[in-house]
Amino acid sequence: MTTTTPNRGIDIRFIAALCLMLCTALIVSGCSSAVSEGSASQSVQVAADFGSEPEVHFDAPLAVDALQRSVVSAGDGPKITDDTTISVKAKITDAGDGTAISAVGSWPRAFTTTVRDAEPGVAESVVGLHSGSRIVVTGKARSFYGDERLAATGLDADRGLVAVLDVDAPPTEDRPTQQSLADDDFPQARFRSGRPVEVSPGSGRPPQTTQVKVLTPGTGAPVADNDQLVFRAYTTTWGLGDVVGDDFASGASSRALSALPKGLHEALTDQPVGTTLLAVVPPTEGIPDQLPEALRHETLVFVVTIDGTSLATS
C-alpha cells in the first residue's frame, strides 16, 4: 500500500489560468458527464473530510486508462450543470509510484471556473453531482487535461493520474443561517510553525451575525476603537475553506479599527494584543464589495493575530 507524501510539483492554481480556452471535445459533447466508476477509481482510498486536505492511498503502480470517477462523499448542495460556476480543490498524484504531483501547500487554494470552461477531467466528472461532493478521478494526463492544455502541465501524455477533487458551487445569494454557532460548529484552523495553513470548511449553516472563538489569548492592552491596529489575517470561505487572503505570507496590515468592516470591528474590539482568534463573518457584516462576484454572498472565516496597536491619526 502506497501513501502519497508531500513533494515538489505542479501548483494546481495553473488550472485556473488554462480555463480561458475551451476543449474541442467538450464543445462537441456539450460538457455532458461521460465518466463512470471503474476498478481504478474504486481502488483509491481517501481519508479526511470534505474541504480538508485528503490522505490518498492505493496500491502502486495503479493501472489507469480512460477517465473513471468514484464519489467519495456526496454533497447536499445544488446540482451541478454545464453552466454552474464551481470552486474546486485538487490533489493530484502519480498513479505509477504514488508520489504527489500537486505542489506542496497548493491544496487550500481552490480555482473557480464554469464547468464548460474546465479541463475534461473536471468538466466530464462533475456534471450531475451536488455541490459539496468529493470525488476521485483516474486517467491518463492527456484525457484529464486535454491536448490543448497538456503542454502547460509539463506531464507526459500517458502518465497516469489519481485526482481527488472537492467541488463546491459558490452561493448566488446569502446562505441560510442559524442564530449562533456552538463550539463544535466553528471551522477548525490548522497551524504550522505558528502560522495558519488551512481552515476546514464550516459545517451546517453559518451564523446570522459575526461569531468569535479565541484560539490563543493575548496578554497585551485591549484594543480600543481609536487604535491603529497592526494585525495579520488568514481569510477563507465558509463553503470550501478556499483561501481568499493570507497576511501571514504577504505581511501584516495596519488599519484603524474604526475603519474595519462591522464584523471584524466587533471581533477585534477589546481583544488583548497578542490574541489569535477565529471570526466567522456573514456577508452582511463583511466586505462583499471587495470580493469577486462568486464570493459576494459567501460567509468568510478570518484567523487573526493582533500584533500591536498605536493611536490612530485622522
Phi, psi and omega in degrees: 000129182250134177247133178292145177232155181305140181204151177293143180185208185282135173281118186299342180295345178296338181300320183299321180293330182282351184282010178281339181246151180264144174281132184303321181298325180288324179297318180294319185273349183072021178067016180296143180289126181233017185258125180247167179286148179209181185295327181292307181294327180292335185277356181269126176257137184232127177253159179095155183279162176309135179093328179271148183301126186277154165263131187244129182230133172198162178278116180262145000283141177260123180283123179232153178219256176292160180300136172230152180223135172233140180270118177281313176213132182271135177280174179238016178274191181300151178288139183273132178241180178303328186266359184289137168277127183235151167251135186229131166256140185226136170234117187245133187232147176288122181291339183284317185232000176080006179279154182284134172264325177299143178293145176301131177086001183279341187305313184295347183268098176284155170249146184244133181201165167278155181301319181301331185264001182277162176294159187305321182298332176273305187302318183282350184256341189258340181299131181093344175289162169264142177307139182097017182265149171246130182227160170249131175238129176241152179163178176282156182302320181297319182288332180282313186266338186084152185301321186289336184255347186299320184303324182292341182278336184075010182266148172293140185301327184264008179291130181281139183235147168238118183242127170259122183239128169257124190239126181222145175259115178303144184293142177266355171211163183306140181294148169302144187239167167241165187297317182204173180252132167287164184304320182286346181279342183292145168302156181251130179264138176248133184246151171221125181055038174084002180235145179292138180235349178196143174233125179293149177297154175290152177252148181072210182268142176287167184280158177291325181231166183301132178240143187233138173230119179282124179268317176222115181289141176272171181237005182272191180291146178291147180286130179248163187295336181265016181271146165271122191256131172254120186208163173238138181229132173252115193245128180226172178267153176293319190290313185240350185075023180290137180285124177261325179201154182214091177291339179293335176265323187267341180121152185294152175261151174235113183219149171292132180305320182295343182268354181284154175303156187310313184298314179289324177303313181291324182293326187263340180300132178072002176282137179292145173303139183099351181288141166245126183224164175244125181240128176257116190240115177289161183299333179292342180239014186247222189231049186301328182288350178256007185249156172298158186308320184295343185248004187288346176250012185266138169288136181252149179242122181248127165258115189238133169247126180271112185271330182176174179219159168211165182291126181292144176248146182278000000 
